[in-house]
Amino acid sequence: MANCITRSIPNTLTCLNLFSGCIACIMAFEANYNLALLFIILSAVFDFFDGMMARLLDAHSPIGKDLDSLADDVSFGVAPSLVVFSLFKEMHYPASMEFMAAYMPYASFLISVFSALRLAKFNNDTRQTSSFIGVPVPANALFWASLAAGMHPMLISDSFNPLYLLMLVCLFSWLLVSEIPMFSLKFKNLSWKDNKISFIFLIVCIPLLVFLKVSGFAAVIVWYIVLSLLTGKSK
C-alpha cells in the first residue's frame, strides 16, 4: 500500500501541472496575463518535480510518460496559444489589415500544434536524454506569458503591427521543432569548468529579471536561445 502511494507521487504532480495549466488557459482567455504567467510558472514547477520524483522513486511508467506529455501540451502548448489569441483579439489593426482581424488570432494555435510535435519528438529522440534539441515547451510558454504580461500596453498600441506578432509566432513555432542544440541547466557539480555555460547564463539572468521585472522572463528565454546558438553546444 505504502509503495503504491509512493509510486503515485510523480503522476499526482503531473496532474497538478495539468490542473494549473487549465487555470492558465482560463486566465489567458480572459486576458488576465499576469495570472496566466503565474499558473504557467506553477505548471513548470510541478513539471520539474514530477520528473525528479519519478527518478528518485524509480516510478517511471508508460502511463506516466503519456500523462506528462498530455499535461505539458495543455500547460505549455494550449495556454500560451490562448495568451497570444487574446493578444491578437486586443490588437489594433491598420485599415489595410482589417479583413485579417477575424482570422489572424487563430494563427496562435500554431504554438499548440508545434508544442505537441516537439513533445512527441522529445519522447522518441534518444539524443535528448541530458540536453535539448529545439526550444523546450516550458521555455516557449514562459516566453509568451511573460511577453504578454510585461509588454501588454506596447503590444496593443496603435504603433505595433499585428504582423510582427504573427512572425514571432512562426519563428518560435519553428524553434520548437528545430535541430538547434540547446544546453541543459543540469549541474553535474559546482565547478566552473564543467558548467561554464550554465553559470554564464545564470549570471546574465539576474540583471535581466531585476531590471525588466515581469518581461525579464521573456528576455531570459531569448538569452537562453542566443547563448545556445553562440556556444553551439547541448551540454
RATA-V844427 format. One record per backbone hydrogen bond with DSSP energy under -1.0 kcal/mol. NH is the residue of the N-H (numbers start at 0). CO is the residue of the C=O. E is the energy in kcal/mol with one decimal. If there is no record, write none. Layout:
# RATA-V844427
nh->NH co->CO e->E
nh->NH co->CO e->E
This chain:
# RATA-V844427
nh->4 co->0 e->-2.2
nh->5 co->1 e->-2.5
nh->6 co->2 e->-2.4
nh->8 co->5 e->-1.2
nh->11 co->7 e->-2.1
nh->12 co->8 e->-2.2
nh->13 co->9 e->-2.0
nh->14 co->10 e->-2.2
nh->15 co->11 e->-1.9
nh->16 co->12 e->-1.9
nh->17 co->13 e->-2.3
nh->18 co->14 e->-2.7
nh->19 co->15 e->-2.5
nh->20 co->16 e->-2.2
nh->21 co->17 e->-2.2
nh->22 co->18 e->-1.8
nh->23 co->19 e->-2.4
nh->24 co->20 e->-1.9
nh->25 co->21 e->-1.8
nh->26 co->22 e->-2.7
nh->27 co->23 e->-2.5
nh->28 co->24 e->-2.5
nh->29 co->25 e->-1.8
nh->30 co->27 e->-1.7
nh->31 co->26 e->-3.1
nh->32 co->30 e->-1.2
nh->35 co->31 e->-2.1
nh->36 co->32 e->-2.4
nh->37 co->33 e->-2.1
nh->38 co->34 e->-2.5
nh->39 co->35 e->-1.9
nh->40 co->36 e->-2.5
nh->41 co->37 e->-2.1
nh->42 co->38 e->-2.2
nh->43 co->39 e->-2.1
nh->44 co->40 e->-2.0
nh->45 co->41 e->-2.3
nh->46 co->42 e->-2.6
nh->47 co->43 e->-2.2
nh->48 co->44 e->-2.2
nh->49 co->45 e->-2.2
nh->50 co->46 e->-1.3
nh->51 co->47 e->-1.7
nh->52 co->48 e->-2.7
nh->53 co->49 e->-1.9
nh->54 co->50 e->-1.8
nh->55 co->51 e->-2.5
nh->56 co->52 e->-2.7
nh->58 co->53 e->-2.2
nh->64 co->60 e->-2.2
nh->65 co->61 e->-2.3
nh->66 co->62 e->-2.9
nh->67 co->63 e->-2.2
nh->68 co->64 e->-1.8
nh->69 co->65 e->-2.3
nh->70 co->66 e->-2.7
nh->71 co->67 e->-2.5
nh->72 co->68 e->-2.0
nh->73 co->69 e->-1.4
nh->74 co->70 e->-2.9
nh->75 co->71 e->-3.0
nh->77 co->72 e->-2.6
nh->78 co->73 e->-2.4
nh->80 co->76 e->-1.3
nh->81 co->77 e->-2.4
nh->82 co->78 e->-1.8
nh->83 co->79 e->-2.3
nh->84 co->80 e->-2.6
nh->85 co->81 e->-2.4
nh->86 co->82 e->-1.8
nh->87 co->83 e->-2.7
nh->88 co->84 e->-1.9
nh->89 co->85 e->-1.5
nh->90 co->86 e->-1.2
nh->96 co->93 e->-2.1
nh->99 co->96 e->-2.1
nh->100 co->97 e->-1.1
nh->102 co->99 e->-1.1
nh->103 co->99 e->-3.1
nh->105 co->102 e->-1.4
nh->106 co->103 e->-2.0
nh->107 co->104 e->-1.6
nh->108 co->105 e->-1.4
nh->109 co->106 e->-1.9
nh->110 co->107 e->-1.6
nh->112 co->108 e->-2.1
nh->113 co->109 e->-2.9
nh->114 co->110 e->-1.8
nh->115 co->111 e->-2.1
nh->116 co->112 e->-2.0
nh->117 co->113 e->-2.3
nh->118 co->114 e->-2.4
nh->119 co->115 e->-2.4
nh->120 co->116 e->-2.4
nh->121 co->117 e->-2.6
nh->122 co->118 e->-2.3
nh->127 co->124 e->-1.6
nh->131 co->181 e->-2.0
nh->133 co->179 e->-3.1
nh->134 co->174 e->-2.1
nh->139 co->135 e->-1.9
nh->140 co->136 e->-2.5
nh->141 co->137 e->-2.4
nh->142 co->138 e->-2.0
nh->143 co->139 e->-1.9
nh->144 co->140 e->-2.5
nh->145 co->141 e->-2.2
nh->146 co->142 e->-2.5
nh->147 co->143 e->-2.3
nh->148 co->144 e->-2.3
nh->149 co->145 e->-2.8
nh->150 co->146 e->-2.1
nh->154 co->150 e->-2.3
nh->155 co->151 e->-1.8
nh->156 co->153 e->-1.1
nh->159 co->156 e->-1.2
nh->163 co->160 e->-1.9
nh->165 co->161 e->-2.1
nh->166 co->162 e->-2.4
nh->167 co->163 e->-1.8
nh->168 co->164 e->-2.3
nh->169 co->165 e->-2.2
nh->170 co->166 e->-2.4
nh->171 co->167 e->-2.6
nh->172 co->168 e->-2.1
nh->173 co->169 e->-2.0
nh->174 co->170 e->-2.2
nh->175 co->171 e->-1.4
nh->181 co->131 e->-3.1
nh->198 co->194 e->-2.5
nh->199 co->195 e->-2.5
nh->200 co->196 e->-2.4
nh->201 co->197 e->-2.3
nh->202 co->198 e->-2.4
nh->203 co->199 e->-1.9
nh->204 co->200 e->-1.7
nh->205 co->201 e->-1.3
nh->207 co->203 e->-1.4
nh->208 co->204 e->-2.4
nh->209 co->205 e->-2.2
nh->210 co->206 e->-2.7
nh->211 co->207 e->-2.0
nh->214 co->211 e->-1.2
nh->215 co->212 e->-1.3
nh->216 co->213 e->-1.4
nh->218 co->214 e->-1.7
nh->219 co->215 e->-2.3
nh->220 co->216 e->-1.8
nh->221 co->217 e->-2.1
nh->222 co->218 e->-2.6
nh->223 co->219 e->-2.3
nh->224 co->220 e->-2.1
nh->225 co->221 e->-2.7
nh->226 co->222 e->-2.8
nh->227 co->223 e->-1.9
nh->228 co->224 e->-2.2
nh->229 co->225 e->-2.5
nh->230 co->226 e->-2.4
nh->231 co->227 e->-2.2
